[in-house]
Amino acid sequence: MPQFDVHENLGRHRRRIPYVLVIQSDQFSDYRRRVVVPLVATDAVDTKNLASFLNPQLTVRGQRVVLHPLEIVSIPCSELGRLVTNLDRHSDTILNALDELTRRTNLT
C-alpha cells in the first residue's frame, strides 16, 4: 500500500468522505495499520471556510474532494476499501498541507 494511495472509504460516513488517502511512509508497510487523511466530498463541506493551503481540492474519479488533515486517523489495513488511484503527482500539495498542520508557531 504505497504512500498517496486512495482507497474507497468503507466507514459509515462514506457519503461525506468517499475516499481516504494513505499518507504513511512506505517504510512502515509491514505494519498492520495505515495513517490516512479523509478526502471529503466538496458538496459536504463549506469550502469557503477552508484554508486552501491546509485543505487543497483534488479530483478523484471525476469527483472534487477536499483533503482534510485535521481528521487524520490510523485504521487497520483490513478496513481499507478498494484501491482507486494514487495521488503521487500531487505529493507536493499534500505534503505542504501536512507541513502547515504541524508547523510550529512562534511561542514568544
Contact map, one row per residue, 1 for C-alpha under 8 A:
111010000000000000000100010010000000000000000000000000000000000000000000000000000000000000000000000000000000
111110000000000000000100110010000000000000000000000000000000000000000000000000000000000000000000000000000000
111110000000000000000111110000000000000000000000000000000000000000000000000000000000000100000000000000000000
011111000000000000001110000000000000000000000000000000000000000000000000000000000000011100100000000000000000
111111100000000000001110000000000000000000000000000000000000000000000000000000000011111100000000000000000000
000111110000000000111100000000000000000000000000000000000000000000000000000000000011111000000000000000000000
000011111000000000111100000000000000000000000000000000000000000000000000000000011111100000000000000000000000
000001111100000001110000000000000000000000000000000000000000000000000000000000011111000000000000000000000000
000000111110110011110000000000000000000000000000000000000000000000000000000000011000000000000000000000000000
000000011111010000000000000000000000000000000000000000000000000000000000000000111000000000000000000000000000
000000001111110000000000000000000000000000000000000000000000000000000000000000000000000000000000000000000000
000000000111110000000000000000000000000000000000000000000000000000000000000000000000000000000000000000000000
000000001011111111000000000000000000000000000000000000000000000000000000000000000000000000000000000000000000
000000001111111111100000000000000000000000000000000000000000000000000000000000000000000000000000000000000000
000000000000111111000000000000000000000010000000000000000000000000000000000000000000000000000000000000000000
000000000000111111000000000000000000000110010000000000000000000000000000000000000000000000000000000000000000
000000001000111111110000000000000000011110000000000000000000000000000000000000000000000000000000000000000000
000000011000111111110000000000000000001110000000000000000000000000000000000000000000000000000000000000000000
000001111000010011111000000000000000011100000000000000000000000000000000000000000000000000000000000000000000
000001111000000011111100000000000001111000000000000000000000000000000000000000000000000000000000000000000000
000111100000000000111110000000000001111000000000000000000000000000000000000000000000000000000000000000000000
111111100000000000011111000000000111100000000000000000000000000000000000000000000000000000000000000000000000
001110000000000000001111100000000111100000000000000000000000000000000000000000000000000000000000000000000000
001000000000000000000111110100000111000000000000000000000000000000000000000000000000000000000000000000000000
011000000000000000000011111110000000000000000000000000000000000000000000000000000000000000000000000000000000
111000000000000000000001111110000000000000000000000000000000000000000000000000000000000000000000000000000000
000000000000000000000000111111000000000000000000000000000000000000000000000000000000000000000000000000000000
000000000000000000000001111111100000000000000000000000000000000000000000000000000000000000000000000000000000
110000000000000000000000111111110000000000000000000000000000000000000000000000000000000000000000000000000000
000000000000000000000000001111110000000000000000000000000000000000000000000000000000000000000000000000000000
000000000000000000000000000111111100000000000000000000000000000000000000000000000000000000000000000000000000
000000000000000000000000000011111100000000000000000000000000000000000000000110000000000000000000000000000000
000000000000000000000000000000111110000000000000000000000000000000000000011110000000000000000000000000000000
000000000000000000000111000000111111000000000000000000000000000000000000011110000000000000000000000000000000
000000000000000000000111000000001111100000000000000000000000000000000001111000000000000000000000000000000000
000000000000000000011111000000000111110000000000000000000000000000000001111000000000000000000000000000000000
000000000000000000011110000000000011111000000000000000000000000000111011100000000000000000000000000000000000
000000000000000010111000000000000001111100000000000000000000000000111011000000000000000000000000000000000000
000000000000000011111000000000000000111110000000000000000000000011110000000000000000000000000000000000000000
000000000000000111100000000000000000011111011000000000000000000011110000000000000000000000000000000000000000
000000000000001111000000000000000000001111111000000000000000001111000000000000000000000000000000000000000000
000000000000000000000000000000000000000111111110000000000000000111000000000000000000000000000000000000000000
000000000000000000000000000000000000000011111100000000000000000000000000000000000000000000000000000000000000
000000000000000100000000000000000000000111111100000000000000000000000000000000000000000000000000000000000000
000000000000000000000000000000000000000111111110000000000000000000000000000000000000000000000000000000000000
000000000000000000000000000000000000000001111111110000000000000000000000000000000000000000000000000000000000
000000000000000000000000000000000000000001001111110000000000000000000000000000000000000000000000000000000000
000000000000000000000000000000000000000000000111110000000000000000000000000000000000000000000000000000000000
000000000000000000000000000000000000000000000111111000000000000000000000000000000000000000000000000000000000
000000000000000000000000000000000000000000000111111101100000000000000000000000000000000000000000000000000000
000000000000000000000000000000000000000000000000111111110000000000000000000000000000000000000000000000000000
000000000000000000000000000000000000000000000000011111111000000000000000000000000000000000000000000000000000
000000000000000000000000000000000000000000000000001111110000000000000000000000000000000000000001100100000000
000000000000000000000000000000000000000000000000011111110000000000111000000000000000000000000001110110000000
000000000000000000000000000000000000000000000000011111111000000001111000000000000000000000000000100000000000
000000000000000000000000000000000000000000000000001111111100000001100000000000000000000000001100100000000000
000000000000000000000000000000000000000000000000000100111110000111100000000000000000000000000000000000000000
000000000000000000000000000000000000000000000000000000011111000111100000000000000000000000000000000000000000
000000000000000000000000000000000000000000000000000000001111111110000000000000000000000000000000000000000000
000000000000000000000000000000000000000000000000000000000111111110000000000000000000100000000000000000000000
000000000000000000000000000000000000000000000000000000000011111000000000000000000001000000000000000000000000
000000000000000000000000000000000000000000000000000000000011111100000000000000000000000000000000000000000000
000000000000000000000000000000000000000010000000000000000011111110000000000000000000000000000000000000000000
000000000000000000000000000000000000000011000000000000001111011111000000000000000000000000000000000000000000
000000000000000000000000000000000000001111000000000000001111001111100000000000000000000000000000000000000000
000000000000000000000000000000000000001111000000000000111100000111110000000000000000000000000000000000000000
000000000000000000000000000000000000111100000000000001111100000011111000000000000000000000000100000000000000
000000000000000000000000000000000000111100000000000001100000000001111111000000000000000000000000000000000000
000000000000000000000000000000000000110000000000000001100000000000111111000000000000000000000000110010000000
000000000000000000000000000000000000000000000000000000000000000000011111000000000000000000000000000010000000
000000000000000000000000000000000000110000000000000000000000000000011111100000000000000000000000000000000000
000000000000000000000000000000000011110000000000000000000000000000011111110000000000000000000000000000000000
000000000000000000000000000000000011100000000000000000000000000000000011111000000000000000000000000000000000
000000000000000000000000000000001111000000000000000000000000000000000001111100000000000000000000000000000000
000000000000000000000000000000001111000000000000000000000000000000000000111110110000000000000000000000000000
000000000000000000000000000000011100000000000000000000000000000000000000011111110000000000000000000000000000
000000000000000000000000000000011100000000000000000000000000000000000000001111110000000000000000000000000000
000000000000000000000000000000000000000000000000000000000000000000000000000111110000000000000000000000000000
000000000100000000000000000000000000000000000000000000000000000000000000001111111000000000000000000000000000
000000111100000000000000000000000000000000000000000000000000000000000000001111111100000000000000000000000000
000000111100000000000000000000000000000000000000000000000000000000000000000000111110000000000000000000000000
000000110000000000000000000000000000000000000000000000000000000000000000000000011111000000000000000000000000
000011110000000000000000000000000000000000000000000000000000000000000000000000001111100000000000000000000000
000011110000000000000000000000000000000000000000000000000000100000000000000000000111110000000000000000000000
000011100000000000000000000000000000000000000000000000000001000000000000000000000011111000000000000000000000
000111000000000000000000000000000000000000000000000000000000000000000000000000000001111110000000000000000000
000111000000000000000000000000000000000000000000000000000000000000000000000000000000111111100000000000000000
001110000000000000000000000000000000000000000000000000000000000000000000000000000000011111100000000000000000
000000000000000000000000000000000000000000000000000000000000000000000000000000000000011111110000000000000000
000000000000000000000000000000000000000000000000000000000000000000000000000000000000001111111100000000000000
000100000000000000000000000000000000000000000000000000000000000000000000000000000000001111111110000000000000
000000000000000000000000000000000000000000000000000000000000000000000000000000000000000011111111000000000000
000000000000000000000000000000000000000000000000000000010000000000000000000000000000000001111111100000000000
000000000000000000000000000000000000000000000000000000010000000000100000000000000000000001111111110000000000
000000000000000000000000000000000000000000000000000000000000000000000000000000000000000000111111111000000000
000000000000000000000000000000000000000000000000000011000000000000000000000000000000000000011111111100000000
000000000000000000000000000000000000000000000000000011110000000000001000000000000000000000001111111110000000
000000000000000000000000000000000000000000000000000001000000000000001000000000000000000000000111111111000000
000000000000000000000000000000000000000000000000000000000000000000000000000000000000000000000011111111100000
000000000000000000000000000000000000000000000000000011000000000000000000000000000000000000000001111111100000
000000000000000000000000000000000000000000000000000001000000000000001100000000000000000000000000111111100000
000000000000000000000000000000000000000000000000000000000000000000000000000000000000000000000000011111110000
000000000000000000000000000000000000000000000000000000000000000000000000000000000000000000000000001111111000
000000000000000000000000000000000000000000000000000000000000000000000000000000000000000000000000000001111100
000000000000000000000000000000000000000000000000000000000000000000000000000000000000000000000000000000111110
000000000000000000000000000000000000000000000000000000000000000000000000000000000000000000000000000000011111
000000000000000000000000000000000000000000000000000000000000000000000000000000000000000000000000000000001111
000000000000000000000000000000000000000000000000000000000000000000000000000000000000000000000000000000000111
